[in-house]
Amino acid sequence: MLKIKEIAIVLLAVLASLPAELEVCGHDESFRNVTIPESVVLDGVSYRVTAIGDYAFKGYAKIRTVSMPHVEKIGKEAFYGCTYVKPTDMDSVRSIGVKAFARCSSIGPVEFGGSLKTIGAYAFYGCKSLESVDIPDIVTSIGSYAFYKCSGLSDVQLGPSLKKISSRAFAYTALEEVTVPAKVSSIGSYAFYGCSALRSVDVEGASVSIGASAFASCPALEHVSMPDAIKKLGSGAFKGVTFKDVAGSTLKHTAKALSGKAFEGSGCVLVEVAA
C-alpha cells in the first residue's frame, strides 16, 4: 500500500465508518495527472479512499486527468473550473455533488458506472465539450441546471429509473432527440428550453407534470408524442409550437387537449397523427 507521503494528494481522515475511510481534500499543484488510490497507510492503519471532498481541486488549472476507480462520492465544486480536467474510471461513483464539474470546458464523453444514483445541481454546468451522456439505470433524479449550457451535448440516454428532470437540467444544449422514460413524473420548468436542434420528443409515461417553458424556444421540433394523462402542462411549456388536430384545427395548450396524442410536422406546426 502507498504511504501518505507518496501520493500526489492531501488526505483527511474524517469519515467515521468501518473500515476507516479517507476523503481527498486537497492536492499538490505540481501534478497534472492524478490517480486516487484505493487505500493508504497512515501510522500503521489502512484507510480506504472513498471520497473527493468539497472544493478539493477547485480552480486547479494544471490538472489534466484524474482516475478514480474506487471513489464513491465527488463533493461540491470538487473540480469546479478545472478547464482541462478529464475524469476517468468512475465506475464506483455513487453521487456527484453540486457544481462538481461545472465550467470544466474540456470534458469529453463521460462514462458513469452502474453505481451512480445522484447527479447534483449544476454538476456539469457549462461543460461545452461534453457531447454525450448515458444516465445509469438507477439514477432517479437529475438536478437543476445539471447540464445547462453544455453546448456540445447532442445525445443523452436517460435511464429507466429516472423520476425527475429538474428545472433547466438540459437547457441550451445541442440535443436532437429526447425520450423521457416511463417513470418520469416531473419535467421541470425550462428543462429543455432553448434546445435549438431538438427535433423529437417522446414522453413515455402514463402521466407526467410538464413545467412552464419546459420545451419552449425549440424551433426545430418535428415530432412530439405525449403520455396518456398529462397531470399538468405549465405555462408556455411548448411556447412557439402550434398543435393541430387531424382536421387541421388548432389545439389549445392544455393537458386535456394534448394528452395521449402524437404530432408530426415542421417549422413548429405539428399535426396530430391519426390513431
Secondary structure, 3 states (H helix, E strand, C coil): CEEHHHCCEEEEEEECCCCCEEEEEEECCCCCEEECCCEEEECCEEEEEEEECCCCCCCCCCCCEEECCCCCEECCCCCCCCCCCEEECECCCCEECCCCCCCCCCCCCECECCCCCEECCCCCCCCCCCCEEECCCCCCEECCCCCCCCCCCCEEECCCCCCEECCCCCCCCCCCEEEECCCCCEECCCCCCCCCCCCEEEECCCEEEECCCCCCCCCCCCEEECCCEEEEECCCCCCCCEEECCCCCECCCCHHHHCCCEEEEECCEEEECCC
